[in-house]
Each structure stands twice: as C-alpha cells, then as structure tokens.
Amino acid sequence: MYSVLRPLLFRLDAERAHGWTLRLLNAAHQLGILQLALPGAGAGAGAGAGSGAATGAGSSPVRLMGLTFPNRVGLAAGYDKNATCIDALGMLGFGFIEVGTVTPKPQPGNARPRIFRIREAQAVINRMGFPNEGVAALCARLRLRRFRGVCGVNIGKNAGTPLEQAEADYAACLQAVYPYADYVTVNVSSPNTVGLRELEQEARLARLLESLLETRARLVREHSRRVPLLVKLSPDLSDEALAATAAVVGKLGIDGVVATNTTIQRPRVAGLPGAGEAGGLSGAPLLELATATVRKLRGHLGAGVPIIGVGGIASAACARQMLAAGADLMQIYTGLVYRGPRLVRELCQL
C-alpha cells in the first residue's frame, strides 16, 4: 500500500504529508487493515507492558535495562511527537516506540516551512524546534495505549525557558510521564532549539542528570517502579567532548544512551536541492557519523551500558553496521519515510 501512497504523499509539503501519514495509519488501524498486514503484533496492556509482548516475524526478544524489548527495532522520537499514533505504529512490527520530544508547556515550534526532503540522498533536513501539545496531553494518550511493546518518552525544555532553568523543565516532564513511560530519554542534542546543545557540555550535563536522578529516586519511592533514564547525544561532538560525556554517563550510572540525533554537518548532500537549509540532517547520509559515534561510545562505556543506535538506517545492511559498531537496539525514522513499513519487517529478520 505504501508504494502506492508514497508518490501522492511526496507531492505534499513534507510536514503536511507526515500529518496525513499519521491520520491514514490511525484509520487503517481502526479498520483492522494493519492487523491483517501483520498478525499478532501490537495490541495489549498499557505502561510497563514490555514484558511478554508479541514479537515481529523472525525477531527475538531482548532484555535490557530491566525491560523486555520484543525485538531490536524501534521508532525514533520525533515521528509521533504527541503520542497520537502509538497503537497503529505498533502494528507495523516495532518492538519499541519513543514518543516526543515533549515539553512541559505546549509550543508551536519554529516557523514553517521547517522540513525539507533531499530525495536524491534519501535524507531530510528539519528545524522543527519541538512543536508539541505539552506533557499533559501526551500523558492523557499514554494512559490509553494498548501497544504491547516498550514505550519510551523523549523529554526536552520549552524554547522560552533559559538554560539556567532547564533542569526544572526536564524534571517536570519526568515527573509527569513517569507513571506511563517504560523509559525516559533526556534530549540535550537537538540542533533546532537555540542553545540546547550547550547542555551536552560536561559540567552542565552532569548537573542536569544529577538533578534528574534525584527526581527519579523520589519517583521510585512514590510509584514503586524504576524507570530507566537515557540521554540522547549529538553526532557532532568532538572526540574529546564525546569522551567527557561518556565519562559523565558512566560515573552517574545513567541507564543508557541514544546515539545519535540529527547533524548540522552536511555529509554527502552538498550541492543537492535543499541541502543549504538550516536544521538537522537525518537519513542515509547520517549513517557513517552515527555509527562512528556509537563505536566510540562503546569503547568509552564498555559492554555494560545499553546503546540505542539511530541515524541513517535504511536497510538490513545499514542495521548490521550499527549493531557491529556496538548498538544493542536500533531506531528508524527517515528510513521509514522513504521505504515505508517494509523496512520494519526487513529489520525484524536480523
């Protein structure tokens, strides 16, 4: 079906096409079409239901961070920012889905247009700036989800919040999503919120994560469950900065790392239409940077810290590169835009 719909969707502005894709997925799910497409995947109980979830064809469950991932294939944050499509997306065969990035208050994000396809390179540039309906709306939807895979929540700060007050925004999001999330990812690496990447600096990152660990310790007592805390990193960190960041992660006992976010570099797209747009580049050209970052992180962190590899995975061959670099799990986004649900099936066979 996607091979028929894609040419129509690609005639639309990229952001409008994405909105229509979510609507069509939800409609197909409600009509039972997705259930026919992938029997046995998707529906079940709510938060914490990573244990005992159905697996995609050919996949094997993976136990990490106290969670059972039905398979290694996840959907990256940004695709379902407001958690409006979890159950439908789950029916495509994902073992886990990460929603968000969510902020404490609703915000419109940056001015449109803000998503640009680079078709020749199977890439996208976006400068979205965390548009979302706010954490209260997201939590209301998380309460109702039936997806049986693992559901993570990616959290950030509002654009209008000064960096000096960022800890409060992240803590507010963590507290709000804690009863509903299977894990929480701290996004300090988006290039599209002014100043956000300064939070990746060693001292700032340590303060932020220490604050969130204190908040989590209180929430563990209140809810009698421990939700893993991960941090999402940039592919644009220097080797020295990446080593320092990994040292913070290891010292504080952060549960895992998501590597990587989009890049402000322009590998293999120079001169192509749209390549000069400001924002973060994702898709096939990001693979080399992302796998290099994962490989370096694995070297710094050793075998004990889970890494979710994301960036440029558009085929089984790409996924094998990411796993060989040291990733335990993988996420896709732009690859799904260009190849559709068949990519999920392909990756689940690994």
Secondary structure, DSSP 4 states (H G I P E B T S, - for coil): -HHHHHHHHTTS-HHHHHHHHHHHHHHHHHTTHHHHHSTT-SB---TTTTTT----TT---EEETTEEESSSEEEPTTTTTTSSSHHHHHTTT-SEEEEEEE-SS-B--SPSP-EEEEGGGTEEEE-----B--HHHHHHHHTT--B-SEEEEEE---TTS-GGGHHHHHHHHHHHHTTT-SEEEEE---TTSTTGGGGGSHHHHHHHHHHHHHHHHHHHHHHS----EEEEE-TT--HHHHHHHHHHHHHHT--EEEE---BSS-TTTTTSTTTTSSSEEEEGGGHHHHHHHHHHHHHHH-SSS-EEEESS--SHHHHHHHHHHT-SEEEESHHHHHHTTHHHHHHHT-
